[in-house]
Amino acid sequence: MDRWSTWRRLHKQGRETRKARGIILAACAAGIALAVVVMVAYAPWWGQCLTAAAAFTALIRAGRYGVTATQVIDRREQLAS
């Protein structure tokens, strides 16, 4: 293979990966936005505070250890089997 065909193949693979990740990110963002709207409309103030504290704690823990969501899911699947 020459350099051009290798570059094109890698570039195509990168585009496909970015597209898939973008779709997943958009779906997650839409889900979180919907959850926030529902919570603001129906949950009491203390429920909102508890949810925010739990989410904040989870994000801090994930960031501290450099753990991604897919790694957490993979680990749970390993422990379940």
Phi, psi and omega per residue, in radians:
M1 nan 2.482 3.064
D2 -1.550 3.012 -3.082
R3 -1.106 -0.653 -3.084
W4 -1.118 -0.812 -3.126
S5 -1.187 -0.629 3.073
T6 -1.119 -0.786 3.132
W7 -1.086 -0.759 3.140
R8 -1.086 -0.732 3.130
R9 -1.106 -0.801 3.126
L10 -1.164 -0.668 3.119
H11 -1.129 -0.731 3.108
K12 -1.108 -0.758 3.124
Q13 -1.099 -0.711 3.102
G14 -1.109 -0.731 3.103
R15 -1.081 -0.755 3.138
E16 -1.118 -0.702 3.117
T17 -1.145 -0.791 3.125
R18 -1.101 -0.663 3.122
K19 -1.114 -0.805 3.137
A20 -1.094 -0.775 3.133
R21 -1.148 -0.632 3.094
G22 -1.130 -0.698 3.105
I23 -1.124 -0.770 3.121
I24 -1.105 -0.756 3.128
L25 -1.095 -0.737 3.121
A26 -1.122 -0.719 3.121
A27 -1.131 -0.742 3.108
C28 -1.123 -0.750 3.133
A29 -1.103 -0.712 3.113
A30 -1.140 -0.719 3.113
G31 -1.118 -0.735 3.118
I32 -1.161 -0.727 3.117
A33 -1.074 -0.745 3.108
L34 -1.106 -0.749 3.132
A35 -1.101 -0.692 3.124
V36 -1.143 -0.751 3.134
V37 -1.091 -0.787 3.137
V38 -1.132 -0.708 -3.131
M39 -1.157 -0.740 3.131
V40 -1.114 -0.634 -3.099
A41 -1.326 -0.636 -2.954
Y42 -2.089 -0.376 -3.068
A43 -1.520 2.546 3.057
P44 -1.218 2.891 -3.066
W45 -1.037 -0.668 -3.113
W46 -1.235 -0.510 3.065
G47 -1.186 -0.662 3.092
Q48 -1.145 -0.721 3.127
C49 -1.131 -0.743 3.124
L50 -1.121 -0.725 3.128
T51 -1.133 -0.752 3.114
A52 -1.100 -0.729 3.126
A53 -1.127 -0.735 3.129
A54 -1.142 -0.755 3.133
A55 -1.141 -0.730 3.132
F56 -1.075 -0.781 3.128
T57 -1.094 -0.757 3.137
A58 -1.119 -0.716 3.130
L59 -1.176 -0.683 3.098
I60 -1.100 -0.802 -3.125
R61 -1.108 -0.767 3.140
A62 -1.120 -0.714 3.134
G63 -1.215 -0.592 -3.114
R64 -1.139 -0.715 -3.094
Y65 -1.673 -0.004 -3.138
G66 1.161 0.588 -3.074
V67 -1.646 2.329 3.070
T68 -1.660 2.870 -3.142
A69 -1.073 -0.668 -3.134
T70 -1.184 -0.583 3.085
Q71 -1.175 -0.655 3.097
V72 -1.122 -0.786 -3.141
I73 -1.116 -0.766 3.111
D74 -1.050 -0.737 -3.134
R75 -1.139 -0.722 3.109
R76 -1.099 -0.697 3.114
E77 -1.143 -0.660 3.112
Q78 -1.147 -0.725 -3.131
L79 -1.221 -0.547 -3.123
A80 -1.267 -0.504 -3.105
S81 -1.647 nan nan
